[in-house]
């Protein structure tokens, strides 16, 4: 199961941002964007220790030039200060970096180092232990060689993205590639979103990426999410995710994840909770790297939290999360579990 969830994370990466306008003259605008999050956390994994983590420390410049009343050309350059959790001499690096064209009527097309469509997946107002944080924090980097198209027409929205891995740093292999897409529809108090992703792992550089897949493996994911906001200050969310792993050698494995989450806002406070369960298609799943064996086929996770908005885009929070976990035996017969309760106390801000 661990291999399955890590593989799912290969298809997702990124962050959400707002912006502060710092220049607007002669049809040129420059927005400063960024986020920061510091957390004191103990995970629910066996043997987890309580430690401080810098999970976000990013800022970037979004530059746009107005070609006409509808069309803009732009570039974005981001600095990621949370790489390696701020512990190495090379902690600060370039984050998402791309150029693009933007149109209210026709949508946006961006090319460069950027996030996949599955960056937008995930339900729940969790900070550390739920499906939302799993998708948004699943991968420590975006893909260098990517192209993405988005469009939002109010009731309907969608997009598609493609990436390759000739540079050998996205975990797909020299000849590997991934395509993913989303489509959504808003009506009344409902918002429905569907996702699809497919990845082929090919090439001789896969061994350079920890926990990557093997040459010739394939992954397919589809998901559907539903949100309802028909009661004031209350949001309800449901999600279903189906991941199929097709290794070049051995049987395919399917992981199905079901999730439910809710949040309620009361003045400056936001209270949220959620639960999810992953079901594997096979007991005693042996991963394709043949280094470990998972001894049960279900994992249930949950979270409860409270956040207080100290400013419109700044929140301090506390969260408790847990898992009934999986058990895993490696080739030396060491036994591991992910079965316990963790907690997190943190602060985050976006601009």
C-alpha positions as CSV (number, residue, x, y, z in Angstrom):
1,X,0.0,0.0,0.0
2,X,2.9,2.4,0.7
3,X,4.2,1.9,-2.8
4,X,0.7,2.6,-4.2
5,X,0.2,5.8,-2.3
6,X,3.7,7.0,-3.2
7,X,3.0,6.3,-6.8
8,X,-0.2,8.3,-6.6
9,X,1.8,11.3,-5.3
10,X,3.9,11.2,-8.5
11,X,0.9,12.5,-10.3
12,X,0.4,15.5,-8.0
13,X,2.3,18.6,-6.9
14,X,2.0,22.3,-6.3
15,X,0.5,25.2,-4.2
16,X,-2.4,27.6,-4.3
17,X,-1.6,31.4,-4.3
18,X,-3.2,34.8,-4.2
19,X,-1.2,38.0,-5.0
20,X,-0.3,41.6,-4.3
21,X,0.0,44.0,-7.2
22,X,3.3,45.9,-6.9
23,X,3.4,47.5,-10.4
24,X,0.8,48.5,-13.0
25,X,1.8,50.8,-15.8
26,X,2.1,50.9,-19.6
27,X,0.0,47.7,-20.0
28,X,2.5,45.8,-17.7
29,X,1.4,44.4,-14.3
30,X,3.6,42.7,-11.7
31,X,2.1,40.7,-8.8
32,X,4.1,39.4,-5.9
33,X,2.8,36.0,-4.7
34,X,3.9,33.7,-1.9
35,X,3.1,31.5,1.0
36,X,4.7,30.3,4.3
37,X,3.9,27.6,6.7
38,X,5.7,26.4,9.8
39,X,4.4,23.5,11.8
40,X,5.3,21.5,14.9
41,X,4.3,18.0,14.0
42,X,4.3,14.4,15.1
43,X,3.1,11.9,12.4
44,X,1.1,8.8,13.0
45,X,3.7,6.5,11.6
46,X,5.4,4.0,13.8
47,X,8.4,5.6,15.5
48,X,7.5,9.1,14.4
49,X,9.2,11.9,16.3
50,X,7.9,15.4,17.1
51,X,9.7,18.0,15.1
52,X,9.4,21.4,13.5
53,X,9.0,21.6,9.7
54,X,9.2,24.5,7.3
55,X,6.6,23.2,4.8
56,X,6.3,26.3,2.6
57,X,8.5,29.3,2.2
58,X,7.8,30.4,-1.4
59,X,7.6,33.7,-3.2
60,X,7.3,34.5,-6.9
61,X,6.7,37.2,-9.5
62,X,3.8,37.0,-11.9
63,X,4.5,39.5,-14.8
64,X,1.8,40.1,-17.4
65,X,1.7,42.3,-20.6
66,X,-1.7,43.2,-22.0
67,X,-1.7,42.5,-25.8
68,X,-5.4,43.7,-26.1
69,X,-8.5,43.9,-23.8
70,X,-8.7,40.1,-23.6
71,X,-5.3,38.6,-24.3
72,X,-2.2,38.8,-22.1
73,X,1.3,37.4,-22.4
74,X,3.1,36.6,-19.1
75,X,5.9,34.9,-17.2
76,X,6.1,33.5,-13.7
77,X,9.2,32.9,-11.6
78,X,9.1,31.3,-8.1
79,X,11.7,30.8,-5.4
80,X,11.2,27.8,-3.1
81,X,12.8,28.3,0.3
82,X,11.4,25.2,1.9
83,X,13.4,22.6,-0.2
84,X,14.9,20.0,2.1
85,X,13.0,21.6,4.9
86,X,15.6,24.4,5.1
87,X,18.3,22.1,6.4
88,X,20.8,21.9,3.5
89,X,23.1,24.5,1.9
90,X,21.1,24.2,-1.3
91,X,17.7,24.8,0.4
92,X,16.6,27.8,-1.8
93,X,15.9,26.8,-5.4
94,X,13.8,27.9,-8.3
95,X,10.2,26.7,-8.1
96,X,7.6,26.9,-10.8
97,X,9.0,28.8,-13.8
98,X,6.9,29.3,-16.9
99,X,5.7,31.5,-19.7
100,X,2.1,31.6,-21.0
101,X,-0.8,33.4,-22.7
102,X,-4.0,34.2,-20.8
103,X,-7.5,34.9,-22.1
104,X,-10.8,35.3,-20.4
105,X,-12.6,34.0,-23.5
106,X,-10.3,31.2,-24.6
107,X,-8.5,30.2,-21.4
108,X,-4.8,30.0,-20.4
109,X,-1.9,28.1,-21.9
110,X,1.4,27.9,-19.9
111,X,4.7,26.1,-20.7
112,X,7.7,25.3,-18.4
113,X,8.1,24.0,-14.9
114,X,4.6,23.8,-13.5
115,X,2.1,21.7,-11.6
116,X,-0.2,19.0,-13.0
117,X,-4.0,19.1,-13.1
118,X,-4.1,16.7,-10.1
119,X,-2.6,19.5,-8.0
120,X,-6.2,20.7,-7.9
121,X,-7.5,17.4,-6.5
122,X,-8.3,16.6,-2.9
123,X,-11.1,17.3,-0.5
124,X,-11.3,18.5,3.1
125,X,-9.9,21.5,5.0
126,X,-7.1,19.6,6.5
127,X,-3.6,20.9,7.1
128,X,-1.5,17.7,7.5
129,X,-3.4,14.5,7.7
130,X,-6.1,14.3,5.1
131,X,-6.7,13.9,1.3
132,X,-6.2,17.6,0.5
133,X,-2.7,17.7,2.1
134,X,-1.9,14.3,0.5
135,X,-2.4,15.7,-3.0
136,X,-0.9,19.2,-2.4
137,X,2.1,17.9,-0.6
138,X,2.5,14.6,-2.5
139,X,5.6,15.6,-4.5
140,X,8.4,18.0,-3.5
141,X,8.8,19.4,-7.0
142,X,6.8,20.2,-10.2
143,X,7.8,18.9,-13.5
144,X,10.3,20.8,-15.7
145,X,9.0,19.8,-19.1
146,X,5.2,20.5,-18.9
147,X,2.4,22.2,-20.8
148,X,-1.0,23.0,-19.3
149,X,-4.2,24.5,-20.6
150,X,-7.1,25.8,-18.3
151,X,-10.4,27.3,-19.0
152,X,-13.2,28.5,-16.6
153,X,-16.5,29.7,-18.0
154,X,-18.4,30.0,-14.7
155,X,-20.7,26.9,-14.7
156,X,-18.1,24.8,-16.6
157,X,-14.4,24.6,-16.1
158,X,-11.6,22.2,-17.1
159,X,-8.1,21.7,-18.4
160,X,-5.5,19.2,-19.5
161,X,-1.7,18.9,-18.9
162,X,1.1,16.9,-20.3
163,X,4.7,16.3,-19.1
164,X,7.8,14.4,-20.1
165,X,11.0,13.6,-18.3
166,X,14.0,14.0,-20.6
167,X,15.7,15.9,-17.8
168,X,15.4,12.9,-15.5
169,X,14.0,14.6,-12.4
170,X,10.2,13.9,-12.5
171,X,10.3,10.2,-11.7
172,X,8.8,9.1,-15.1
173,X,12.0,8.0,-16.9
174,X,13.8,9.4,-20.0
175,X,11.1,8.2,-22.3
176,X,8.2,8.4,-19.8
177,X,5.3,10.8,-19.9
178,X,2.1,11.7,-18.1
179,X,-1.2,13.2,-19.2
180,X,-3.9,14.4,-16.8
181,X,-7.1,16.3,-17.1
182,X,-10.0,17.7,-15.1
183,X,-13.6,18.8,-15.9
184,X,-16.0,20.4,-13.5
185,X,-19.5,21.8,-13.4
186,X,-21.1,24.2,-10.9
187,X,-24.8,24.4,-10.4
188,X,-26.8,25.9,-7.5
189,X,-24.9,25.0,-4.3
190,X,-23.1,22.1,-5.9
191,X,-19.7,21.8,-7.5
192,X,-18.6,18.5,-9.2
193,X,-15.1,17.8,-10.5
194,X,-13.8,14.8,-12.4
195,X,-10.1,13.9,-12.8
196,X,-8.2,11.5,-15.1
197,X,-4.4,10.8,-15.1
198,X,-2.2,8.3,-16.9
199,X,1.5,7.8,-16.6
200,X,4.0,5.6,-18.5
201,X,7.3,5.0,-16.8
202,X,10.1,4.4,-19.3
203,X,13.8,5.0,-19.4
204,X,17.1,4.5,-17.7
205,X,17.0,7.3,-15.0
206,X,14.2,5.9,-12.9
207,X,16.6,4.5,-10.3
208,X,17.8,8.1,-9.6
209,X,14.4,9.0,-8.0
210,X,13.6,7.5,-4.6
211,X,10.4,5.4,-4.5
212,X,9.9,5.8,-8.2
213,X,8.3,3.2,-10.4
214,X,10.1,0.7,-12.6
215,X,10.8,0.7,-16.3
216,X,7.7,-0.4,-18.2
217,X,5.2,0.2,-15.4
218,X,2.0,2.1,-16.0
219,X,-0.5,4.0,-13.8
220,X,-4.0,5.1,-14.4
221,X,-6.1,7.2,-12.0
222,X,-9.6,8.6,-12.2
223,X,-11.5,10.4,-9.5
224,X,-14.7,12.3,-8.9
225,X,-15.3,15.0,-6.2
226,X,-18.5,16.6,-5.1
227,X,-19.0,19.7,-2.9
228,X,-22.2,21.2,-1.4
229,X,-22.5,24.6,0.3
230,X,-26.3,24.8,0.7
231,X,-26.2,25.7,4.4
232,X,-24.6,29.0,5.6
233,X,-21.0,28.6,6.8
234,X,-21.1,24.8,6.2
235,X,-19.3,22.8,3.5
236,X,-19.7,19.1,2.8
237,X,-17.4,17.2,0.5
238,X,-17.2,13.6,-1.0
239,X,-14.4,12.1,-3.0
240,X,-13.7,8.8,-4.8
241,X,-10.3,7.9,-6.3
242,X,-9.3,4.9,-8.3
243,X,-5.7,4.1,-8.9
244,X,-4.6,1.2,-11.0
245,X,-0.9,0.1,-11.1
246,X,0.1,-2.1,-14.1
247,X,3.6,-3.3,-13.5
248,X,5.6,-4.7,-16.4
249,X,6.2,-7.8,-14.3
250,X,3.5,-9.2,-12.0
251,X,-0.2,-8.6,-11.5
252,X,-1.9,-5.3,-11.6
253,X,-3.1,-3.7,-8.3
254,X,-6.0,-1.4,-7.8
255,X,-6.4,1.0,-4.9
256,X,-9.8,2.6,-4.3
257,X,-10.0,5.6,-1.9
258,X,-13.3,6.9,-0.5
259,X,-13.3,10.2,1.5
260,X,-15.8,12.5,3.3
261,X,-15.0,15.8,4.9
262,X,-16.9,18.8,6.4
263,X,-16.0,22.2,7.7
264,X,-17.9,24.9,9.5
265,X,-17.0,28.6,9.9
266,X,-17.9,30.6,13.0
267,X,-16.6,34.2,12.9
268,X,-12.8,33.9,12.7
269,X,-12.8,30.1,13.5
270,X,-12.9,27.2,11.1
271,X,-13.6,23.7,12.4
272,X,-13.1,20.7,10.1
273,X,-13.1,16.9,10.2
274,X,-12.8,14.1,7.7
275,X,-12.2,10.4,7.1
276,X,-10.9,8.4,4.2
277,X,-10.3,4.7,3.5
278,X,-7.9,3.1,1.0
279,X,-8.8,-0.5,-0.2
280,X,-6.3,-2.5,-2.2
281,X,-7.5,-5.2,-4.6
282,X,-5.1,-7.9,-3.2
283,X,-4.0,-9.1,0.2
284,X,-0.3,-9.5,0.8
285,X,0.6,-7.0,-1.9
286,X,4.3,-7.3,-2.9
287,X,5.6,-4.1,-4.6
288,X,7.3,-4.3,-8.0
289,X,10.7,-3.4,-6.5
290,X,10.5,-6.6,-4.5
291,X,11.8,-4.9,-1.3
292,X,8.8,-5.2,0.9
293,X,5.4,-6.9,1.4
294,X,2.2,-5.2,2.7
295,X,0.4,-7.6,5.0
296,X,-3.1,-6.1,4.9
297,X,-5.2,-4.4,2.3
298,X,-7.0,-1.5,4.1
299,X,-6.0,1.8,5.5
300,X,-8.3,4.2,7.2
301,X,-7.2,7.8,8.0
302,X,-9.0,10.6,9.9
303,X,-8.4,14.2,11.0
304,X,-10.0,16.8,13.2
305,X,-8.8,20.4,13.4
306,X,-9.5,24.0,14.4
307,X,-8.1,27.1,12.7
308,X,-8.2,30.7,13.7
309,X,-7.8,33.5,11.0
310,X,-5.6,36.1,12.6
311,X,-5.8,38.0,9.2
312,X,-7.7,37.4,6.0
313,X,-4.9,35.1,4.5
314,X,-3.2,34.0,7.7
315,X,-4.3,31.1,10.0
316,X,-3.0,29.5,13.1
317,X,-4.2,25.9,13.6
318,X,-4.1,22.7,15.6
319,X,-4.9,19.3,14.1
320,X,-5.1,15.7,15.2
321,X,-5.0,12.8,12.8
322,X,-4.8,9.1,12.9
323,X,-4.6,5.9,10.9
324,X,-5.3,2.2,11.5
325,X,-2.5,1.9,9.1
326,X,-0.9,-0.9,7.2
327,X,1.8,-3.4,8.3
328,X,4.8,-4.0,6.1
329,X,7.7,-6.5,6.2
330,X,10.9,-5.8,4.3
331,X,13.4,-8.3,2.9
332,X,15.3,-8.5,6.2
333,X,12.0,-9.4,8.0
334,X,11.8,-6.1,9.9
335,X,8.2,-5.2,10.7
336,X,6.8,-1.7,10.3
337,X,3.3,-0.2,11.1
338,X,1.5,3.0,10.3
339,X,-1.0,2.8,13.0
340,X,-1.4,5.6,15.6
341,X,-2.4,9.2,16.3
342,X,-0.4,12.3,15.3
343,X,-0.8,16.0,15.9
344,X,0.2,19.3,14.4
345,X,0.3,22.9,15.6
346,X,1.2,25.4,12.9
347,X,0.7,28.7,11.2
348,X,0.4,29.5,7.5
349,X,-0.1,32.6,5.4
350,X,-0.6,33.4,1.8
351,X,-0.3,36.6,-0.2
